[in-house]
Structure formats: structure tokens, C-alpha cells
Amino acid sequence: MDDLINATDANASAPALALQWSVWGVFNVVSSVITLLLNAGVLLLLLRPAILIQPFTLYLLNLLVSNLLWILVEHPLDLLSTSYARWWLGDAVCTLFLYASYVLSNGVISAQVLITVNRLWAVTFPVHYRDHHTRRVAVLLIAGMWAFSHVCLLSGVLLDALRYRRPPARFGCVVNTGAGALEVWGNVTQWLNFNLELLFSACAYFFIWYKRRQLLLARLQRVSPLPGAVHRESDTCRGTLPLSPPSRPRARSQSFMILTLLTWSMFLNQIPASIYFTAVFYVDPARSGMQTLFRISTVCLSLQSGLNPILFAVVMDTVRESFRHWLHGVRRCWAAARGGCRREAAAGSGCSVKCLCSSCTRSWRGSSFDMAATNKATPSSDTSK
């Protein structure tokens, strides 16, 4: 993405294979590795066989997969783009880079918007949501989200590759938004797929908060006595007033907390990038203030992808429980491996890799069975309610 700033004709005279490391390059590598490990770790914890995947969990998995795809494809190519004076990887890799910069980066935003749409459906039409929201519906909505992103954004990338692209080795790997058709496409998609999605998420969050507050107040009014009503003890004794059943504790709603943290994390981290990529259509990106804004947006986008799995681990009981069982399995694996090594060493055969693997596998299966038994004994709360 730095090619939006640094891709000029002057770069054409620089050697293509001259590696140019910078602070931003090092930050890109470190943040990419950390973000990759965090997203992959939480994704594996949610996909453990003992975990019952709820329909709402599919949206969280979609967000983690979107983060991983963006990190694995866009970040390495962006690092190569910023570390060399010229683009030397050819048109095909340039098209892949632009696909990741537009489609996959929008997939991260759209995945969070889809969570907002899910919560909006739940609080606006709760009965319809409870009766019709299934895993099949969730998969169809996720597929529709990706189809919408591809129709809007991939069309411009392919049009640039087939007709309007300038030589990447001279002008950098960027979409030629100076062309008439692509200038309109770039401006429209920036507002439709990025700016308006952010604005929709913010407005929908306040509406969801308002509707949720109304539902909580209505629930309190149903269990509380009407103001001014006189409740005499004799009425209860005679059976005139029914004895109210003891209130049952309700499970803590994790979905709204997840929505709150994701919405404001996305909004705060996407605002600099949204301002910058909207302003490049009206302001020269070579200005000093624009370059500073671009650096800030790069840092914020990297932080957002790393914050998502951390928020899941903090809020979701399922992730924390799965992580505790994973640690328990690691400890059992290590203890079993050490025990097997001691037995082989006492027999004079030494510690073999086969012994370590077999001991670790037996202990790990025992840990998985323990977790499955725990989940059967304790009914899991659907976070989508």
C-alpha cells in the first residue's frame, strides 16, 4: 500500500533488487507474525472437536479467517513492495496484491459488519431470529458477504489488469485510478464498501443498545409490582395474589459485549485509513500531512487485526475454557513423555521419538475426552441469544 505514496517515475531509475529496510518494514514483520499467531491460535481453540459451534460462532470464525487471509496474502506482498525501490514480481503477483489490498481487506470490515447485522436482527425481530437463524442461514449470509465484496471490488481490479494498468515496474503496483472509469469505481467503492460500512456499524450499534435497553426495562417491569399497588400480606395468604416464582439467574450475554468491543475497535482503527483513502481522490497523496496520516492508518489496521482474537479470548468463556484444557493437555503430554522416557531409559533403550509421540497422543486424547465430558455435563450457553 505504500506504493500509493512512493510509486513515482523516479523509482524507475533505482535498482530493482536493492533491499531498503526501514522501521516500518520491521514493524510490518513483527506485527504480522504476532497477529498471525493470535488469530490462528483463537481459531484453533474455537475449532476443537469438543466445542459445539453455535450459529453466532460462525460469524466469529469468519472474522478470524478474514484476518488470516489478509495477513497471509497482503502483508508479505506489501512488505516486498515497500522494501524495494521498484515492483519486480510481475503483473500476476501485482493482481494478487491488489486483490488482497481491496477484496480481502474489505472482507475484514464486512465480517464485523455482518456481526452487527446479526445483532440487529436479534434485537429487532427476536422471535423471527430465534425461529429462523440456523447455521445454514449463517453460512449463506457469510457467502453473500464475500460475494458482495467480490462483485464490487474484484471487478475494478480485473478491469485495471485487463485494460488500464500501467507498467508496475515503472509506476508501482497500484490501481490506475487516474483512468476515467476506474476513478469513478474507486470513489464509489471507497464510500460503499468502506466508509458507509463504518457509518452503518456505528449507527446500528446505538440502535441495538437502545432496543436492548428497552427489552431489559420491559423484562424488569414484568417482574416488578406496579407503582401504587397495595400488596397486603392477607391477600397472599388467601391466594388472591400469586406467589412470584424465584428469579433464575440469567446467563451473561457475551454477544453484545463482543459487538461493543468489535464495533469500537473497528471504528477507531479504521477511521484514519478511511480518511486517507478517501482524501487521495481529492488531495495530492505526496503532501507531508498525507504521508503521516498513511503511517497512522497502517499502524491502526495492524492493531485491529491483532485486537480481534484478544477480545474473543477476554470475553468468550468458550475460548478461555478451551485454552485451559489445551494447557492441561500440554502438561499431561509433557508428563507422559517424561514418564515414557524414564521407562525406556531404565530398560537401556534410551528415549525414542516414537515413545514421545505415543505417550503424548494418549495423554492428549484423555484431555480431549475430559473436555467433552465437561461440555456434556455443563450445558453451553448460546451466545447468540
Summary of the structure (lengths in Angstrom):
residues: 385
radius of gyration: 27.0
end to end distance: 39.9
largest distance: 97.8
contacts: 1158
relative contact order: 0.12
helix: 77%
strand: 1%
